[in-house]
Amino acid sequence: MTRVRNLRVRPDLLYVASGWSTLVTDVRGRISGAGPQGFFARNTRVLSRERITVDGREPVPFAAANVQGHAQLSYAELGDGEVVPSRAAYLLTERFVGPGLRIRFTAVSYAQRPLRFPVRIRVEADFADTSEAETGRRLQTGGVGTAWDPAAGELRLTYLRDDLDRAVAVRIRADAPVEYADGAFAVDLAVPPRDSARVELLVEPVFDGERLPAPPATFAEPDDTAARARARLATELARLSSSNFDVTAAWRCAVEDLAVLPLGEPAGPTAPIAGLPIYQEIFGRDTMTASWQALLAGPTMLADSLRLIAGHLGERLDDWRDEEPGKPLHEARQGPVSALGLNPFTAYYGDWSTAPDFLVFLGQFLAWTGDLDTVRELLPTARRALDWLDRYADPDGDGFLEYHCRSRAGLKNQGWKDSDTAIVDEDGRPVANPIATSELQAYWYAALRHAAVVFTMTGHPARGAALLARARALRRRFHRAYWLPDRGCYAMALGPDKRPVRSTNSNDGHLLATGIVPVRAAALVADRLFAPDMFSGWGVRTLSADHPAYNPFSYHRGSVWPVEAGTIGLGLARYGCWEQLHRLAEGMFAAAALFEEHRLPEVLSGLPRDPAHPHPGVYPNSCSPQAWSASAIVALVQALLALRPAASLRTIVVDPHLPEWLPDLRLEGVRVGRATVDLAVRRRRGGRTSLTVRGDRLAVIRRAPRQAISMRRRRV
């Protein structure tokens, strides 16, 4: 097959971020005013255009790159570097992102005589919302006022609305006097022989009277909440090495991405954003899912994600926000469209998966850490999530969770697949609300089981037993209502008429991960997921390629999501479906190898892996990096090890199954409870594996998952 490497998502852009701030430039490091370029603070574009000219001409950078995830550096030529005597001079443009933005233009001369550079810099702000970045402001209107304070050397651009207090202050410092005229800064830089001169801009948003400071001019991490969170993760996350270069590189990129995506919220500093450059916000289920899938790399993100969501529970009945008491937050943005009330996303609760996910991930956090103090701290949130599930999540009382949208500006679909046309019947028509999607029932099942453990371990065994009994009953009625014996898979959902939606899709992989699938059906489910219409060769399609609504470049109707591969991989390991797991892992690591730095994007297309398609392409608006695409790499490695922690017993249970293409791997710094260990696994002849554990005292039990043992017995 034709070799493809260094594929780029959004190849026309560079972007870096810190906390709630994002800088988006063209590939040469310029903010030209095109498309989504600009500096965004709290989902508001406060710098939409920046143009520098030197002696009347715009320097064109010949090299530009991101540095450390929060900074950028480019070089442009100012003089002919090949002329002798030398007149060589270059413009270094450094950008540093924090709450505000610092831009440093440095003219560096290698000439033997003094040089003079008339510099003009024009800056503009449009105060567009992140959601308007591609097209400019559409939902909001307002002019921009300009005020220049020569004594302070500060230009203030103010959004002229009475109902929104947003502005940006641009301070200028230079090695020469500065003027402001005709909408531009003017500085005449005199550069001594073989010396330099500098102009610096400090772009500081001013929202509701709060001024967001520009960070220091250093490529090292600054000292703010988001930077400290990045630094902590960079040292804590486990490292992997292998003779398989692609696996090593994919893991390294994944943990580096996870370490640069923390939002820096005080309640949970290391909790990650969903992805760049679009989803820089609190995103309940995405934040928690990425942190859960990444547990093998470290538990800190999940602790912070759980705390963050615990601080954002619904308090009232509010149709505009799809809010109900105890319902966890789905997403929270700070952009002007939301702040003006044009959409409900300053605090929007329209998702049915976040509540059960919280309970599942709280149980997983306990299994990995044994941290009962943190679990007890979060127990009131667990109770409120359970109360919401019982009181609001099953409105007709039929024993299944079914979502419905009450907000006129909310999300129609409120399960894992949340795009408007994600849930379609077998004729390709969108299914009307209310909808009981299959994966929500599986999440609820897993939530009941994990909550049972949490309550039992915190001194409430009677409630734990009751929750476990409810989980068993849900498992039985789910199989009866959703199983499609003629297709060897489960229905996508029950529609408003309670009839099965018979569209073959990827949800079944989530069912395997939760354990809701009876052992007798698991092999059929796994085989169906890997039939040619479902498995593209890179990953599992969200919808069968044979379905009338299939579109390989859609968001949820035939695309391939790496995050699903992580979840499905854990499900395949749970039932001992090693052949399918190896195919899935190989496809994902091969897909990662196509992309720059081995970075999996948010969504791959569903095109087949064949000679006609050397690479699958991506969903057109994919983010990259994306937190839960990075975490999927970690989850797949955990699946290959079939590693299950029991931190309270200082034990891990493993059943490694390495494929031929992965003969060995070594993990350093894996944390289970208070123990930190290194794991080395090697594949022997016949597929058997050896395992070596070094570090703190930790019992290691080699045993297959319970469902895998049952599957093996059934085959015998």
N, C-alpha and C positions, 0 to 999 in steps of 0.2 A: 504494500500500500504506500502511496505517496507520503513522504515525510513532511509533517507540518510542525513548526515550532514558533514560539514567541508571538502567538496570536494575541491581539490586544482588544479588550472591550472598551468602547468609546475611544477609538484610536486617535481622535482629533483633540483629546483633552488630557491635561494633567490636573490632579487634585490632591490636596492634603487637608488634614483636619485636626482639630483639637477640641474635645468637648462638644459644645454647641456651635462651633465655628468651622466653616469650610471655605477653602480657597480653590476656585476652579479657573484654570487658565487654558490657553491653547497649548499645543505641544512645544511651542518655543518659549513658554512661560509668560505670555502676554495676556492682558485683559482687554480684548479688542472691542467688547460690546456685543459680540455675537453669541447667540444661543444662551446656554446656561452659565457662561463665564461670569466671574465676579467673586467678591468676598461676601459671604453670608454669615451673619451673626444671628443666632436664635431664629433661624429660618427666614431671615429678612436680608435681602441683598442691599448692603450699604455701600458697596463699591461696584458699579455696573460697568465702568469703563475707566481705563487708565492709559494714557498715551504719552510717551516721552519722545521728544525729538532733541537731537544734538546737532547744532549748526543747521537747523531746518530739516534734518533728515531723521527718520525713525531707525534706530539701530535694530538690526535683525539678528537675534541670538542664533549662534551656530551650535550651541550645546545648552541643553536644559534638562534638569532632573530634579526629582523629589529627594529630600534628605531627611531621614529619621521619621518620616510619616507626618511631621508637623512643619516642615520647612521646604524651601525650594531655592535652587541656585541656577542662574543662567549666565552665559558669556556672549557678548557681542563685540564686533570689531569697530573701533572708532577711527583707526588710521591704518595705512598700508603697512602691514607687518613685515613685508619682504623688501622694502626700500632701505638702502644704506646711503648715507647715515640714517639710523633708525628714527622713524616717526611712529613706531608701534604704540598703540594705545587701545585699551579694551574697557568695555563697560561690564562690570559685575553687578547683577541684580539679585539681591538676596531678599527672600520673603519669609517671615516668621509668623506662624499662626498661633494665637492664644485666644483669650476672650476678644481681644482686638487683633489688629494686624500691623506688623512693622515691616516697612519696605526700605531697603538700603541700596541706593545707586552709588557705585564707586567707580570713578574714572581712574584707571591705573595706566600710567605712562612708563614706557621703556625707552623713551626718546632721550637724546642727549641735550635737548633744549626745552625751554618752557613751552607748554601747550595751553591753549585757551579753548574752552568748550562752552558755547552758549546753550544752556539746557532749558527746555520748556516742558512742563508736566501739566497735563489736563486730567482732572478726575471728575467723575460723575456718579451720582447715586440715583436709583429709581425706586428703591424700597419695595421691589417685587417680592412676593412670597416665593418660597422654594417651589411650590406647585406651579408657579407662573414663570419659572426661570427660562424655559425653552421659548416661550412666546411673548414674554413681557406681560405687563399688568393687564388683566382682562376683567377680573372680578371687583377690583378696587380702583378708585380714581383719586387724584390729588396732585397738586403741583409740588415742586421742590424749590424751597427758598435758599438763597445763598448769602452768607454774611462773612466778610473777611476782617479779621482783627490783626492789623499789622504789628501791634505791640506784642501780642502773644504769638505771632506767626502761625495763626490758626484759621482755617477755613471751616465754617460750619454749614452743612447741608441739612435742611430741615424738611421733613415731610409735612406739607401744609394741610393738615386735617385737624379739626377740633376734637375729634373722638379718638385720636391715636397720637401718643407722644413718642415720636421716634425721630432721631436725628443722627448725624455722624459728624464727629470733629476730626479734621485732618490737620495735624500739626506738622510743620515743616522745619527741619533743621539743616543747615548747610554750612560749608566752609567758605561761604561768600554771602553777601547781602541777597535777600529774597524780596521780590516784588510779586504782586498778584494783579493781573490785568487781563481783560478780554477772556476771562474764564480759565486762566492758566497761571501756574507758578512760573516765574522767570528767575534763573540763577546763571550768572556767568562764572564758571569755574576756571580758575587759573591753577594749572597743575605744574609744579616744579619738575625739573629733569628727574627721571626715574623715581617718581613719587606718585602720590594719589590725592584725590579730593573727593568729597562725599556729599550727597544729598540724602536726607532720611525723611520718610513720611511715617507718621504714627496715625493709623486709622483706628479711631476709637468710637464705637457706637455709643449713643446716649439714649437709653430706653427708659421712659418713665422716671427721668431724673438720675438714673444710675449710669455712670460712665464705665464702660468695659475697657480695661487697660490693654494697651499693646504689650506683647511679651518682650523680654530682653532679646537682644540680637545675638543669639547663640544657637548653634546647631545641636548643642547638648540640650537635654530636657530642661525646660524652665521649671519654676517652682509654683505650680498651681495644681488644683485638685485633679484635673484630667491628666496632667503630666506626671504627677506622683502615681496615679493609677497605672499609667503606661509603664513607668519604671518598675513598679511592683510586679506586674505581670511578666515583664521581660526577664526578670530574674527567677520567677516562680514556676513558669510553665515548663513541663517536662520536655526533654530533648529525645529525638529518635535518630538512630543511624542504621543503615542497612547497606548490603552490597548492591541492592536495587536502588540506583540513583534516583529514579522518579519518585519512589516512595519517600526517600529521605528528603528530597527537595520539596515535595508536596507538604510533608509534615512541617518542615522548617517555615515555609511560606504561611501555612495555616496558623501556627502559633505566633508568628510575627504579626500577622494581620489581626488576630485576636488581641494582641498586646497594644495595637495602636487604635482600637475602636472603642475604648471606654468613653462613656458620656461624661463621666466626672461628676455625677449628681452626688451631693453630700450623703444622701441616704444609702447609696450603693455605688461608690466611685468606680469600681471596675466593671459594672454592668455594661454590656456593649450596646452600641447603636445597632440598627439592623444592617445598614450598608451605606456605601458612598457611591455617587454623590447625592443621592436623593433622600434616603431614609435616616436623617440625622435627628432623632427624636426618641422619646420613650416609646417603646413598642413591646407591649407586655409579653405576648406569647413568643415573639421572635427572640427577644432578649433572654427569656428563660430557656427556650429550646436550645439556642446556641450554647448557653452556659452548661446545660445538662449534657449535651452531646460531647462537650469538651472536658468532662470530668476526669478522664484518664490523664489529661494534661495538667489538671489542677482544679481544686474546688472553690477558689476564692471568688471567681465570677458568679458562680451559682449562689453563694451566700449573699453577695451583694444584689444580685438580681431578685432574689426572693424578698430581701428587705425593701428594695425599691418598689416592688409591686405591692407589698404589704402596706405601704404608705399611700396607695392610690386605689382605694376601694370605693365603690358607689355608696352614697349616703341617702339618696332619695329616688323617687320615681320621676324621671325626666325623659320624656319621649324624644326631645331634640337630641339628647346625647345617648339614647338607648341605655340609659342608666337605671339601675335598680340597687337597692341596699345590699351590700356585700359582694356585688359583681366587680371583679377586678378590671382595671383599666386595660383597654386595647391599645390606644395610642394617644400621645399628647404632643402637640406642636405649639410653637410660639410665634409663628409667622403672622403677618398682618391680616391675611384672609381669615384665619382662625380668631385672632384677637378682636376683629371687627364683628364677629358673630356671623360671618357669611357661610361658615361651615361649623360643625360641632366639635372640631378636633383639638380645641384647647384641652379637652378632657373627654374622650369618646370611649364608650364602653361596649360597642357593638361587636362582640365576639363571644362565642360559646365555648371555645377551647381553653381560654386562659384560666378559668376557675379549676377545671379538672387537672390541667397542666400544673398549676401551683401545687396541688396535693401530691401528684406523681413526683414532681421534682423535689418537694420537701422530703418525701420518703427516700428518694435517691441520694439526696444530700446526707441524710442520716446514715444510709448504708456506706457511703464513702468516707464520712468523717467521724461518725459516732458522737457528734457534737450536740449533746442533749440540751445544753444551755441555749444555743441558737434556736434549736427546734422548739423549745418551750417559749422562747421569745416570739416565735412565729405561730404558735398554737392558736391564739385568738383569731388570726387571719384564716387559718385552716378551718376553724369553726364557722366563721362567717362565709367562707367559700362553700362549705357543705350546706349551710343554711340557704344560700342563694340557689344552689343546685336543686335542693328539695322544694323550695317555694316557687321559684320562677322558671327554672330551666326546662321543666316538663309541664307546660301549661295545661295540656289536656289530660294529664295523669295516666297516659297509656304505658308508662314504664320506660320511655325513651326520651332522650333530649332532642327537642326540635326547636330550631331557631326561627325567629321572625324579626323583621326590621320595622321599628316604629318611627324612626327619624326620617323626615322627608329628604334629608341630605346624607343619610347613613349608608351603610353597606348592605346590599341585598343579601349576599351570602356571608354567613358568619361562622363557618367552620374553617378547617385548614385551608381549603380552596376558596378564597374570598373574592375573586373577581366576579363581575355580574353574570357572566355566561358560563361559569365553571361547572354548574350542576345542570346537566342536560339529560333528557330521556333518550331512549334508544333510537328515536327518530330525529334526534338532533335539536329538539326544542328545549329552551330553558324551562326548568321546573319552578313552579310558583311556590312561594312561602305559604305556610311553614314547612320546613324540611328537616328531617331527622337523618343526617348523613351518618354513614357507617362508622367513620373514624371517631366521631364524637362519642358514640356508645362505647367504643374501645377505650378511649381516654377516661370515660367515666368508670368503666370497669377497673382500669389500672388505678384510678384515683381512689376508689373504695378500698382496694387492696393495700395501697401504700398508706392511706390514712389509717387503716386498721393497725398497721405496724406502728405508725407514729403515735397513735393514741395508746396502744398497749405499752410501748416503751416509755411513755411519759406518765404512766400510772393510771390509765383508764382502760383496763382490759375488757370490761363489759361492753363499752362502746366499740372497742376494736373488734370484738367477736360479732357484734351486730352488723358492723360495716362489712366484715368478711362474708357473712351470710347473704347480705344484699348483693355483693359482687357475684357470688355463685348463682343466685337467682337471675341476675342480669345476663350472665353468660349463657344460661340455658335459653332464656326467651329471645336473646339476640340471634342465636343460631337458627332457631325456629322461624323467626320473622325475616331474616336477611339472606339465608343460604339459598343459592340457586343451583340445585343439583345438576341441571342440564348443562350448566356452564362451568362447573367446578370452581366457582368463586362466589363472592358475596355481592349483594346489591349495593350500588353506590349510595343509596339513600332510600328512605320511605318518603313519598311525596305527601302532599296535603290530603290525598284520599287514602293514605296508609298503604298504598300499593308499592311494591318494590320498583325502584328505578333501575332498570336492567342494563346499565351502561358499564362495560368493563373498564376498570380504572385502577389507579395505583393505591387507593385506600387500603386494599387488602394487605399491603406491606406494613401499614400502621397496625392493623389487627394482629399480625404475627408478633410485632414488637411488644404489644401489651399482654399477649398470652390468652386473649379471648377466644382464639381459634381452637376447637377441639383437636386433639392429636390425630384423630382419624381423618380430619379434613386438611391438615397442614400441608401434606405433600401435594395434594391437588392444587391448593392455593399457590404454593411456591411455583409449581409447574406452569400455572396459568400466568403468573407474573412474568415468566421468562419465555413465553410463547413469542414468536416473531412479531406479532402485532403490538406486543407490550414492551418487549426489551429491544431497545434500539441498537444495542452493541456498546453504547456508552453508559446507559442507565435505563431505569424503568420509566416509561411514558406515563404522564398523568391521565391520559385517555387513550384507549386503543386506536391504533392507526386504521383499523377497519370501521371505526365509528363515523357516522355521517357528519358529525361536528368536528372531526379531527382537523387540527391546524398545527403543524409542527412548530410554528413560530408564535403561537398564542401563549397566553400566560399560564393557563391551566387546562387546555384542551389538546394535549398531545405533546407538550414540552417535557423536558427532563429536568428535575430539580435535584441538585446535589444533596440538599438537606434531606430529601426523602431517601436517598441512597444510604445516608447514615442511619436513619431510623429503620429502614428495611433490612439493612445489614445486621443490625442487632436482633431483629426478628428472625432472620434466617438462622443466625447462630443459636438462638433460643430453641429452635426446633431441630437443630443438627442438619440443616440443609446446606451442606458444605459446598457441593458442586455449584449451586446457584450463588452462594455467597462469593465464591472465588470468581465467578463470571462478573458479578456486580462490582467487586473491588477492582478487578483488572480493568473494567471499563472506566471506572471513575479515575483511577490513577493514570490510565492512558489519556483520558480527557484532560486531566490536570497538566500533563506533559505537553499538550498542545499550546498552552497559554503562557504568556510572559510570567516568569518566576514560578511556574507551576501553580498558578492561582485559579481555582475554580470560580467561575462567575455565579451570579445569582441563579440564572436559568440557562440551560442549554436547549437548543432546538431538539425536536424529536426525530430529525432526519436519521435514516439508517446509517450504520457504520459500514460502508462499502466503498468500492473504488470510485464510484460516482460522487461520493461526498467525503473528500479527504479530511474535512473537519465538519462538525455539526452546525457551526454558527451558534448564535445566542438569541434569546428573546431581545427584540430591538432596544428596550429600555433597561436592560440588565444593569444592576449595580455590580461593582467589583472594586475593592473587596466587599464581600458580603459575609457577615458574621456566621450565619448558619451554613454557608457553604464551606467556610474554613473549618467549623466544628465537625462537619460531616467526615472530613479526613480522619480526625481523631476517633470518631465513633466507629469508622470502618476498621481501624486498627484494633480497637477494643473488641469488635465482633470477631476478627480473625483469632484473637486470643481467647474468646469466650470467657472474658474476665468478669467475675462478679465479686464485689467487695463485701465484707462483713466487718466493718471497722470496729464495732463494739466487741467483737471476738478476736480482734487483731489477726484477721484471716482474709485471704483471698482464695477464691475458687476459680480454677482456670481449666481450659481444655483447648490448647492451641492447635489450630489446623492451618498451617501455612501452605499455600499453593506452590507449584514448581517455580513460578516466576518470582517468588519471594522466599529465597532459601534461608534468610536469617533476618532478625531485627533485634535492636538493643534499645531499650528505653531507660533513660537516666532521670531520676528525680520524681518518680511516681509516688504520690502521697495517698496513703490510706490511713485514716485516723491520725495518730501522732507519728506514725512510721513513714519514713522516706526510703524507698528502695530503688534499685536498678534491676531490670528484668532483661535477660538475654534468652532468646528463643532461636533454635536452629532446626531446620528441617533435615531429617535423616532419610535413608533409603526407604522406599515404600510409603513415604508420607508421614511417618512417625516423627515426633518432635522431642527435643530435649529442652529443658527449662532450667535456667540458673537464676537465683535471686540473691542479691547482695545488698547489705545496708542494715537498717534497723530490724529488730526482731519482729517477724511476721510469719505466721503459719501459712503454708501454701498447700492447698488440696487440689489434686488433679482429678477433676470429675466433670463429666458432661452435664449440661443443664438438664433439669428434670424432664422437660418435654422432649429433649433430644434422646434421652434414655428410653422414654416410652416409644418414640418413633422407631428406634433401633429394634426394640422388642417386637413391634408390629411387623417390621420387615422380616424378622426371623420367623 
